[in-house]
Amino acid sequence: MSTRRHRLPANAQLPANTQVVHAFDTGWFATLLTMTASTLPNPAPAVPAADVPAAARSRGVGRLLRGAPTDPPWARPGLLVLLVATAVLYLWGLGASGWANAFYSAAAQAGGQSWKALFYGSSDPANAITVDKTPAALWIMGLSVRLFGLNSWSILVPQALQGVAAVGLLHATVRRWFGPGAALVSGAVLALTPVAVLMFRFNNPDALLVLLLVAGAYCLVRAVETASTRWLVLAAALVGFGFLAKMLQALLVVPAFAGVYLLAAPTRLRRRLGQLALAALALVVAAGWWVAVVELVPAEDRPFIGGSQGNSILELTLGYNGFGRLTGDEVGGLGNLNFDVGWARLFDNDMGAQISWLLPAALVLGGFGGWVHRRGPRTDRGRAAFLLWGGWLLVTGVVFSYMNGIVHAYYTVALAPAVAALVGMGAAVAWRLREQVGAVVLFVTAAITAVWAFLLLGRTADWLPWLRVVVLVSGLFAALMLLTLGHLASRAGQVVGALGVVAALAAPTAYALVTAATPHTGAIPSAGPSTRGGGGPGRLVIITGPGGGPQGGAGRQPGAVQGGPGQDGGQSRPGRGRGDGTWFPGGGTGEAGPVQGGPGGLLDAVTPSAELVELLRSGAESYTWAAAVVGSNSAAGYQLGANVPVMAVGGFNGTDPAPTLERFQEYVRAGKIHYFIGGAGFSARGTESGGSDAAQRIAEWVAATFTASTVDGTTVYDLTSE
């Protein structure tokens, strides 16, 4: 297949209304809304190939930083500032978060010591059980640990760099069809979204997922331009590989991707259908090769698949991490702890401060952009772009809003690229039409954004109380000024546009900065300031051992979970058990924010004392596992602290049948496990939902068979002496 390249004539003249502003004349923010008619697609008819910006005709991302001959002089400096500022924001003080999510850090540690553990995503280097996700994100962290040693930087820096790459790729994607101004706005919005700052400074799989999906969108845009089979297959393969990062969540963008290509690719229908069939095959291969290997390898030759009840990756994919997340019927899971299912979930106390700052703006500007391009021909690129990102936002947003299973606020980072792209593209279209209806659209957008930011900031009223007033006043002032755009001189209009951008980004930027300045640890991180008081979003429930407290203990607090807006902010508070295996922090009501301290629990890891570390390391080379403990997070804390293999009995929730009591007894008789550590967590709710009680039975058998000793407040059983 040949591809014809189009070039602008050498004597081409820019339209009379073209505005080119030097970055140092009006400041960097002034450039963000400086749109040129030569770098925007026509709003109604399709954009002829010859009218596409030169940046769109460049080959690959390699020219991303070099720019194009027709770019305004501020385009390349603006991009460099964006990428450098993003890198600083995501990397500064990164080591303060320590192991961040110790559950994944321990798996990265295991992968750094064992290639088998790296491939399967095992929680420990002796390969007892895997994490409850596919392992692509662990491959990157594990390889980094192998190269640079085990420390918080080797685990977290790859996440930050993935964030910088995602911002750069989103910029490149938007720039192809909407020019450098829209691209800078989109990149800045993504970089400063609070939940994006949180997750690109954390070691959950979401960072890699977002990068792969944005890369897939870039490839899809390239495919639509020339009906390229190669680019379409690559887009599908990237989405498929995203499945290996976070399973079925990656597939939420597939309807938008496939629909846009089927609609807008400039080739006949029969060929488009054939290309989509090839893309579907590429997606299945990219997502399924690892699944096939795991299913074909005999169970005795690989670790147990964490999160499943039948040691099956297919069960994990379709059950606990699949349809169970939608229906709430998660065997062995905790179910929905938020109780806020519905369309308003993205704006509520849990998710609102993470993602919704510019969500109303994205809906308004995205809808306006789609309306402007509604009558274009089938191949109209502007309409295709708004359908692509709008479809991404709609499908993912609806799923997150109506999930009945486990859902956490940080999942919303998957919405951030779509929100950012719609804001950038929609602002570009409105700016181009500012002498017509565009000024009204910008006014409405700025006003809604200012009011919503004022309300969101009110949820943390004790934190920078002056900020909400400044944001409201400046935003409404900018909105009023945007109404006059059609009557302002060029330079004055640019200043007003810059003010609108600054006002819109002020509140999320403040949240982004405080998020970057706050260390985050535990299984459920949250962006924004930590404040005292209130029940905190989400009605967090932490589950540990029987009798209300950790096994063998007297109701000590579980480990820390990083606080968020409206939460207790990690302040230690007394708690009590309920007597049925459910542990509520903060007095047992189930309504309080998270707490710190104690021996670790279901949602956080413990930091073992020096005395306990020395005990675990003594003679560890003579055992397959230096210790066993119920729950993956508890095991992770001991494994990271002592740097010895620790078996996570029962997996993450303590409700996986791994190992069974009989198998555990075989390990003990064979001298493969040295110690059993009491006081760890398991989920009573998980067993009620069909999960295994093997971990509870193991703990009871150990307590009845071996003599307990106390090491610095921790209950330890020596399994080598009865």
Summary of the structure (lengths in Angstrom):
residues: 722
radius of gyration: 26.6
end to end distance: 74.3
largest distance: 91.2
contacts: 2868
relative contact order: 0.10
helix: 58%
strand: 5%
